[in-house]
Amino acid sequence: MVQTDEERKAREKKYKQRPYVKAKAKERNQRPETKAKAKEIRDRPENKAKDKVRNQRPDVKANAKRNRNKPEIKRKINERNQRPELKAKNKKRIDENRLKVLLEYSKRLSNSNVTCCACCGLKDHIDFFALDHIAGRKEMDSEPELVKLGYSSKKRSNSLIKWIIDNNFPNGFQILCQSCNFAKGMPKNNNKCPHEKT
């Protein structure tokens, strides 16, 4: 008797649900060589492109959002994110990305190999610097080149920095010290730092 595809898939699924088969698959998936091969396959340009297209589909987005909002999933994510080793790893990655962005825009706009303010030229500890939207955060929503790359004024902090790196440091941003950035953002200064007026 010939099996249909549905019957074969059902038998295969039933087989994979057996405890010893699950345990064997879990053990195999934890091997370094298996992980390395899976990463190599995931990182292929054609697979990355397929994933990007798939993740933009409305049904996939809705399903991911629905799954993220399940209480048991939220609890697991929170538990994982509270692990000290994961917190340290995330902080290191975020700090490295931030430094990469600060150095790139400092080099590009100020011709400096150290982080410095594009307005007043301050060279100090990286915590004193901010990423500035040259035209203004919300105004940049109407710039076609940035919108084409997926820019949104809703992107803040780490998600903005990741977006900038992923899109090869697009134009429209600069590095300012916190003082110049704050002064530029004051309504009475019309989107200009007082240093620019003198």
Secondary structure by P-SEA (a helix, b strand, c coil): ccccaaaaaaaaaaaaacaaaaaaaaaaaacaaaaaaaaaaaacaaaaaaaaaaaacaaaaaaaaaaaacaaaaaaaaaaaacaaaaaaaaaaaaaaaaaaaaaaaaacccccccccccccccccccccccccccccccccccaaaaaacccccccaaaaaaaaaaacccccbbbbcaaaaaaaaccccccccccccc
